[in-house]
Amino acid sequence: MTRPSSLTADLSLMRELNRALVLQLIRREGRISRADIAKHTQLSRSTVSSIITDLIEDSLVTETGIGTSKGGRRPIILEFNYQANYIIGLDVSRNSVTAVITDLNARVCARQHIPFNVNDGPQVGMPIIKQLIHTMLKDSPVGRGKISAIGVGVPGPLDYRSGRTIAPPVMPGWDNVPIKDELLQTFRLPISIDNDANLAAMAEYRWGAGQGAQNLIYIYLSSAGIGSGLIIDAHLYRGSIGSAGEIGHTTLNITSETSQPGSNNVGTLEALASQPTLLREARAAGLIDDKGTVEDFLRLVETSEQSCQLLQQKAHYIGVAIAGIINILNPDRVVVGGIIPENSPLMIDKIRETVDQRALSIAVHNTSIVAGKLGRNVVALGAAALATERLFAPPALERPASLGLHPAVASTSFLS
């Protein structure tokens, strides 16, 4: 016999699941009536009506007009209120931190960008990150009370569930740092954290060059190295411990002695073709001075044959790695993001040429390779997207088989 307390708990959980199902459907559809919600979810009209009443009281849903009649009274149309809450998204990179405040549809209403040196370690770095969040909360144009969650992107692998970094190669001294717990204790808001390439992939998939793709490979040429985010069957793939997508550590040259100082990535894609490697080689060749930036190099490519050849060499290495991924995962789109690919059609063209030569023709002909669209905010936007997903995710199920979870609950979230 089911105990009353257990039954009450199950009913309460079912109400939460139904609410999440309805809310995610409204977010996905944009404009929808109560009758269509009942039809899509197979919930009773009375259940849908009760849920909608609660969502309207919470300002998450609004009634926006009258729809077309399909027989009988014309329906009232519902829409998700993207300004009901706001999110802080952070991109912690090798030499800077970018913070944005967005609504629930990634519209940026505030942004700050500060210098940062990841090599200083967590004792110096964490207070800087916290102070930036404090500043964003204090100066928020929407008021502190409407900030409902914080998302963070870091340039290295981590345990996604615990929010602890796992021996990140470009974050010396940051191994096993409980970033998520520290921020939770300080700000008392829901905290979400993930690898920067995963978050950039999420942002491009939802709002950028990856829209419409079912299977997406995102390659991220950051200031720290090269990573990737994998979206398979419309779900972000993290692997068993959260380190999936570390394409930069793929060995391309087993005889190479080329490596970034202080690392063990000899002959890897990151050692051969990353932004730090390109800048170091450009400086060594006298193409740019010691303070020369990526932007300086890109301007030089337009007039210097030697710079053009160096860029094409790096693009060739990247193309070789992408060809391997295409052969294994068969994506319908590859998005290459970062300052260089998003501002250099020459790099994208060379990558395509290399992939055409090296990947299986049947896979290549069904895969488009494009540059990212979201620019410098891409990781911060992805962090905000992850925090939004967590904010509206259905509750975790202890006994899913007994509750008849509707498949649409899982299918609309990046978190499953």
Order of alpha helices (4+ residues) and beta strands (2+ residues): alpha-beta-alpha-alpha-beta-beta-beta-beta-beta-alpha-beta-beta-beta-alpha-beta-alpha-beta-beta-beta-alpha-alpha-alpha-alpha-beta-alpha-alpha-alpha-beta-alpha-alpha
